[in-house]
Amino acid sequence: MNALRRAIGPAALLWPAAMLWSPTAQAAPPSSPSAPAQAATASYVAVKGDNLYVIAERYLTRQRDFAVVQRLNRIADPYRIPIGRTIRIPVALLREELVSASVRAFSGPVTIAVAGRPVKITPGLPVNEGAEIETGADAFLSLRLADGSTVAIPSQSRVRIERLRRTALTGTVTRSFEIRRGRADAVVAPMKDPGSSFHISTPVAVSAVRGTAFRVAYDADGARAATEVTEGTVGFSAPGNPAATLVGAGFGAITEADGISAPIALLPAPALADPGRVQNEGDLTFRIVPQADAAAYRIALARDAGFLDIVREKESATPDAILPPVADGTYFVRIAAIDGHGLAGLAETYAFERRLNMVRTAMTEKRAGRDRYYQFGWQVLGEGAHRFRFQLGQCEGDAPPLVDEIGLDSQSVTLRNLPAGTYCWRVMSLRIGDGKAAGDWSAMERFHIASAR
């Protein structure tokens, strides 16, 4: 992966400070030589009509495990439980229910496979654990989880959903994604239940958070991983080293030969030159104000400001980026600088208008007897109705044009017997569509007439 240019090696585990917080299902204190460790338990308050068989059917994986609950709580009669009594239930016995993510948006060649078989992708499609998602070139997919968290999978990536489950009674939700190649961007909603978890792992690293925005990248060829944190805090620890390295917002970390790097400050967000310019030509062109210490730049286009519906992405070694055309409309461009470690820095987002209105021009000269005819023609690319303006004049000085035709319907102008000299000419296409009018000039064309005859 080009984004990771620093030599890095052995496996590493990434654990956040959140993993140290106590969950809802409380565990007993560390055991002492005289007292065996107790399993984590959840609490349930009995209501009218409850008995151990009802509770087991409602919450436990196996109904016969009511006997474990009976012994733990020293309940004499499983059919009789006083209303309001608090009952401790081992978390390990609680039933887990599968939950689904759903397809928020997608574009390009995307495959979702379940048990090795591809499924037809549609917006809103439920996606469960075990599904494997693969994106091709210029392809993107975003998933929305039940709590509003999102996972965006950009092009050239392969991600497997390892676990999407909710525990009965506690409501604890476990979500785990594995990046097998490429990248994933996550925005995780704050978790009201401290027992819930959210993991994005790679074969060499695991990242777990409780409510934050972060990115994970994995280079399968080099077995290297990188994480960038834009909100919240993520902690990392290497195998055999329980001490966590905390990485806060505005910092990143990479795997290195001896474990996890120290937090690295992300580059500040770059600026886009001429951000208000309408993108009216065939390709999309963006010029980023050059930034010190930037080894490359990442540019992404989306239909929404949250970048859940991405349509284009590119990594450019220069501040000038050219992206393939898109349909007319309002879009958002997000730019970030990439440092020498391969970490993408903080990003800036701009809205822009895409209104294709590109004019191609040509001139021909013909003789008819003693007369010379100069035909100026043009073609226009872009939807909607068009009107044209033609100007021809001297190339030097500030003199007004010799010819200025306004409101033309045709796509050509013919002039006869121009005097000798050097001329410049151009055409404006006034595009009217979607309740808007936009005028764009063609490039200035120059030609020379040596003699009028």
C-alpha positions in Angstrom: 0.0 0.0 0.0 1.4 3.3 -1.1 0.0 5.0 1.9 2.3 3.2 4.2 5.9 4.0 3.3 7.6 3.3 6.5 9.1 -0.2 7.1 7.0 -1.9 9.7 6.7 -5.5 10.7 5.5 -7.9 13.4 2.0 -8.3 14.5 0.5 -5.8 16.9 -2.7 -5.4 18.9 -4.5 -2.1 19.2 -6.7 -1.7 22.3 -8.3 1.5 23.4 -8.7 2.9 26.9 -12.4 2.0 26.5 -11.5 -1.6 27.0 -10.5 -0.8 30.5 -13.9 0.6 31.4 -16.2 -1.6 33.5 -19.1 -3.2 31.5 -22.7 -3.4 32.5 -22.3 -7.1 33.2 -20.2 -6.7 36.3 -17.4 -9.1 37.0 -16.3 -10.0 40.5 -13.0 -8.5 41.9 -9.8 -10.5 41.2 -9.8 -13.8 43.0 -7.8 -14.5 46.0 -6.3 -17.8 47.0 -9.2 -18.4 49.4 -12.1 -17.3 47.1 -12.6 -18.6 43.6 -13.3 -16.1 40.8 -16.9 -15.5 39.9 -18.4 -15.3 36.4 -19.7 -12.0 35.1 -23.4 -11.6 35.9 -26.3 -9.4 34.8 -29.1 -8.3 37.1 -32.8 -8.9 36.5 -35.7 -7.7 38.7 -38.6 -10.1 38.9 -42.1 -8.8 37.8 -45.5 -10.3 38.2 -45.8 -13.7 36.4 -42.1 -14.5 36.5 -40.6 -17.8 37.3 -37.3 -19.3 36.4 -38.7 -21.3 33.5 -40.2 -18.1 32.0 -37.0 -16.2 32.5 -35.0 -19.0 31.0 -37.2 -19.1 27.9 -37.0 -15.4 27.5 -33.3 -14.7 28.0 -31.2 -17.9 28.2 -29.6 -19.8 25.3 -30.7 -23.1 26.9 -33.8 -23.4 29.0 -32.3 -26.1 31.2 -29.7 -23.6 32.5 -32.5 -22.2 34.8 -30.9 -24.7 37.3 -27.7 -22.7 37.3 -29.6 -19.5 38.0 -31.5 -21.3 40.7 -28.4 -22.4 42.5 -26.6 -19.1 42.1 -29.5 -17.2 43.7 -30.5 -19.9 46.2 -34.1 -20.0 45.0 -36.0 -22.9 46.7 -38.9 -23.1 44.3 -38.3 -22.2 40.6 -42.0 -21.5 40.1 -42.1 -18.9 42.8 -40.1 -15.7 42.8 -41.1 -12.6 44.8 -41.9 -9.6 42.7 -39.1 -7.1 42.9 -36.4 -9.6 43.8 -33.1 -9.0 42.0 -31.8 -12.1 40.3 -28.2 -12.5 39.1 -27.8 -14.3 35.8 -24.4 -15.4 34.4 -23.7 -13.4 31.2 -22.3 -16.6 29.6 -25.8 -18.1 29.7 -27.6 -15.2 28.0 -28.9 -15.7 24.5 -27.3 -13.7 21.7 -29.4 -12.4 18.8 -28.1 -11.5 15.4 -28.5 -7.9 14.4 -28.0 -6.4 10.9 -26.3 -3.5 9.3 -27.8 -2.1 6.2 -26.4 -0.8 2.9 -26.5 3.0 3.1 -25.0 3.7 -0.4 -22.8 2.1 -2.9 -21.3 2.7 -6.4 -19.1 0.9 -8.8 -18.1 -2.8 -8.8 -19.0 -4.0 -5.3 -19.5 -7.6 -4.1 -21.2 -8.8 -1.0 -20.8 -12.5 -0.5 -22.5 -14.7 2.1 -21.1 -18.2 2.5 -19.1 -17.6 -0.7 -22.2 -16.7 -2.7 -22.7 -13.1 -4.0 -26.0 -11.4 -3.3 -27.7 -8.6 -5.2 -26.9 -5.3 -3.6 -29.7 -2.7 -3.2 -29.9 0.3 -0.9 -31.2 -0.8 2.5 -30.1 -4.4 2.0 -29.6 -6.1 5.4 -26.1 -7.3 5.9 -25.3 -9.8 8.7 -22.2 -11.2 10.3 -20.2 -13.5 8.1 -20.7 -11.3 5.0 -17.6 -10.4 3.0 -17.5 -7.1 1.2 -15.1 -6.4 -1.7 -14.8 -3.1 -3.6 -13.1 -2.7 -7.0 -11.6 0.3 -8.6 -13.6 3.5 -8.1 -16.1 1.5 -6.0 -17.4 2.3 -2.6 -19.9 1.0 -0.1 -21.2 2.4 3.2 -23.0 0.5 6.0 -25.3 2.0 8.6 -25.7 0.3 11.9 -28.8 0.3 14.1 -27.5 3.0 16.5 -26.5 5.3 13.6 -22.8 4.3 13.5 -21.4 4.0 10.0 -18.6 2.1 8.3 -17.4 3.3 4.9 -15.4 1.0 2.7 -13.5 2.7 -0.1 -12.2 1.3 -3.3 -9.8 -1.7 -3.5 -10.7 -3.0 -0.1 -11.9 -6.3 1.3 -13.8 -6.3 4.7 -15.5 -9.2 6.5 -18.2 -8.7 9.1 -17.0 -10.9 11.9 -19.7 -10.3 14.5 -23.0 -8.4 14.8 -24.9 -9.5 17.9 -27.0 -8.2 20.7 -27.1 -10.0 24.1 -30.6 -10.6 25.5 -31.5 -8.9 28.8 -28.4 -6.6 28.9 -28.9 -5.2 25.3 -25.1 -5.3 25.0 -24.1 -5.0 21.3 -20.9 -6.5 19.9 -19.7 -5.4 16.5 -16.5 -6.5 14.8 -15.1 -5.9 11.3 -11.9 -7.3 9.9 -10.0 -5.5 7.1 -8.3 -8.1 5.0 -7.1 -5.5 2.4 -7.4 -1.8 2.0 -9.2 0.6 4.3 -12.3 1.4 6.3 -13.5 4.6 7.9 -15.8 4.4 10.9 -17.9 7.0 12.7 -19.1 5.3 15.9 -22.0 6.7 17.9 -21.4 7.0 21.6 -22.4 3.8 23.4 -24.9 4.2 26.2 -24.3 0.7 27.4 -20.7 0.5 28.6 -20.7 -3.3 27.9 -21.1 -2.8 24.1 -18.1 -2.8 21.8 -17.0 -1.8 18.4 -13.9 -3.3 16.8 -12.1 -3.0 13.5 -9.3 -5.4 13.1 -6.6 -6.4 10.6 -4.5 -9.6 10.6 -1.8 -7.7 12.5 -3.8 -5.2 14.6 -7.1 -4.6 16.4 -8.8 -1.3 17.1 -11.6 -1.0 19.6 -13.5 2.2 20.5 -16.6 3.4 22.4 -17.6 6.4 20.3 -15.2 8.1 18.0 -14.3 8.7 14.4 -11.2 6.9 13.1 -9.7 5.2 10.0 -7.9 2.0 9.7 -5.7 0.9 6.8 -4.0 -2.5 6.1 -1.4 -3.3 3.6 -1.8 -7.1 3.0 1.4 -7.4 1.1 3.6 -5.8 3.8 1.4 -6.9 6.7 1.4 -3.3 7.9 -1.4 -1.3 9.6 -2.1 2.3 10.3 -4.8 4.1 12.3 -5.8 7.8 12.2 -8.0 9.3 14.9 -10.1 12.3 14.1 -12.4 12.2 17.2 -12.2 10.5 20.6 -9.3 8.3 21.8 -8.0 4.9 20.8 -5.4 2.9 22.7 -2.9 0.4 21.3 -0.8 -2.4 22.8 1.6 -4.8 21.2 1.5 -8.6 21.9 3.0 -9.4 25.2 3.0 -5.8 26.3 -0.1 -4.9 28.3 0.8 -1.2 28.5 -1.5 0.7 26.1 -0.4 3.6 23.9 -3.2 6.1 23.9 -3.8 7.9 20.6 -6.1 11.0 20.8 -7.9 13.1 18.2 -5.5 14.6 15.7 -2.9 11.8 16.0 -2.2 8.5 14.3 -0.1 5.4 14.9 1.5 2.7 12.8 2.9 -0.8 13.4 6.6 -0.9 13.6 9.3 -3.6 13.9 9.2 -3.3 17.7 5.5 -2.9 18.1 3.4 0.3 18.0 4.8 3.7 17.2 4.4 6.6 19.5 1.5 8.9 18.6 2.2 10.9 15.5 0.6 14.3 14.9 -1.5 14.2 11.8 -0.9 16.9 9.2 -3.4 19.8 9.3 -6.1 20.0 6.8 -5.0 21.5 3.5 -6.9 24.2 1.6 -8.4 24.0 -1.9 -7.5 26.7 -4.3 -10.5 28.4 -5.9 -13.1 26.3 -4.0 -16.1 28.1 -5.5 -15.3 27.3 -9.1 -18.0 25.5 -11.0 -16.6 22.3 -12.5 -17.8 22.7 -16.1 -15.1 20.9 -18.1 -14.9 17.2 -19.0 -12.7 16.0 -16.2 -12.9 17.3 -12.7 -9.8 19.3 -11.7 -8.8 20.4 -8.2 -5.7 22.3 -7.2 -4.7 22.0 -3.5 -2.6 24.7 -1.9 0.8 22.9 -1.4 1.4 21.9 2.2 4.8 21.4 3.8 5.7 17.9 4.9 3.0 16.4 2.6 4.2 13.4 0.6 0.9 13.0 -1.2 -2.8 14.1 -1.1 -6.0 12.1 -0.9 -9.1 13.5 -2.6 -12.5 12.0 -2.3 -15.8 13.1 -3.9 -19.3 12.3 -2.4 -22.9 13.2 -2.9 -23.3 13.9 0.8 -21.2 15.9 3.3 -20.9 12.9 5.6 -19.1 11.0 2.8 -21.4 7.9 3.0 -22.1 8.1 -0.7 -18.7 8.3 -2.2 -18.4 8.4 -6.0 -14.7 9.1 -6.7 -11.4 8.9 -4.8 -7.8 9.4 -5.7 -4.3 9.7 -4.1 -2.2 12.2 -5.9 1.6 12.7 -5.6 1.1 16.4 -6.5 -1.3 19.1 -5.4 -3.0 19.0 -8.8 -5.6 16.2 -9.1 -7.7 15.2 -12.1 -10.7 12.9 -11.5 -13.0 11.3 -14.1 -16.3 13.0 -15.0 -19.5 12.8 -12.9 -23.1 13.7 -13.7 -24.3 17.3 -13.1 -25.2 18.1 -9.5 -24.0 19.4 -6.2 -21.1 17.4 -4.7 -18.6 17.5 -1.8 -14.9 17.2 -2.1 -12.7 16.1 0.9 -9.0 16.6 0.8 -6.3 15.5 3.2 -2.5 15.5 3.2 -0.5 12.3 3.6 2.7 12.4 5.5 5.9 10.4 5.1 4.6 7.7 7.5 1.6 7.1 5.2 -0.9 8.6 7.7 -3.7 10.7 6.1 -4.1 13.9 8.0 -7.0 16.0 9.0 -9.5 16.7 6.2 -11.3 19.7 4.9 -14.6 19.5 3.0 -15.9 21.8 0.3 -19.1 21.9 -1.6 -19.0 22.5 -5.4 -21.3 22.5 -8.4 -20.8 20.2 -11.3 -22.3 21.8 -14.5 -20.8 20.4 -17.6 -20.7 23.3 -20.1 -17.6 22.7 -22.2 -17.1 24.5 -25.6 -15.0 23.1 -28.3 -14.1 25.5 -31.1 -12.7 25.3 -34.7 -12.2 27.7 -37.6 -12.1 27.1 -41.3 -11.2 29.4 -44.2 -12.7 29.2 -47.7 -12.3 31.2 -51.0 -15.1 32.1 -53.4 -13.8 34.2 -56.2 -12.1 37.3 -54.8 -13.7 36.8 -51.4 -12.4 35.0 -48.3 -14.8 33.5 -45.8 -13.8 32.6 -42.2 -16.2 30.2 -40.5 -16.0 30.0 -36.7 -17.8 26.9 -35.3 -18.2 25.3 -32.0 -19.7 22.3 -30.1 -21.0 22.3 -26.6 -21.0 19.5 -24.0 -23.7 19.7 -21.3 -27.4 19.3 -20.7 -30.0 22.0 -20.9 -30.8 24.8 -23.4 -27.8 26.9 -24.6 -27.3 30.3 -26.0 -24.0 31.6 -27.4 -22.0 34.7 -27.6 -19.2 35.2 -30.1 -16.4 37.7 -29.8 -13.5 38.5 -32.2 -11.0 41.3 -31.8 -7.3 42.3 -31.8 -5.2 40.3 -29.4 -3.2 43.2 -28.0 -4.5 46.1 -25.9 -7.8 46.8 -24.3 -9.8 47.8 -27.3 -13.4 46.5 -27.5 -14.0 43.5 -29.7 -14.5 44.1 -33.4 -17.3 41.5 -33.5 -19.6 40.8 -30.5 -22.6 38.7 -31.3 -25.0 38.0 -28.4 -27.8 35.6 -28.0 -26.9 33.2 -30.9 -28.9 30.0 -31.4 -26.7 28.6 -34.1 -23.2 27.2 -33.5 -21.3 29.0 -36.1 -20.5 32.5 -37.3 -19.1 33.4 -40.8 -17.1 36.6 -41.5 -15.9 37.8 -44.9 -12.7 39.5 -46.0 -11.1 40.3 -42.7 -8.2 42.8 -43.0 -4.7 41.5 -42.5 -3.6 41.2 -38.9 -3.6 39.0 -35.8 -7.0 38.1 -34.2 -8.2 36.4 -31.1 -11.7 34.9 -30.7 -13.8 33.0 -28.2 -17.3 31.7 -27.6 -19.4 31.8 -24.4 -22.0 29.1 -23.8 -24.8 30.3 -21.6 -26.3 27.1 -20.2 -29.8 27.2 -18.8 -31.0 24.3 -16.7 -32.3 23.4 -13.2 -33.5 26.9 -12.8 -29.9 28.2 -13.1 -28.0 30.0 -15.8 -24.2 29.7 -16.1 -22.0 31.3 -18.8 -18.6 29.8 -19.6 -16.1 31.0 -22.1 -14.1 28.7 -24.4 -10.3 29.1 -24.5 -9.1 32.1 -26.4 -8.1 31.1 -30.0 -5.5 33.1 -32.0 -4.9 33.2 -35.8 -3.0 35.4 -38.2 -4.0 36.8 -41.7 -1.0 37.8 -43.7 -2.9 39.4 -46.5 -6.5 40.4 -47.1 -6.3 38.9 -50.7 
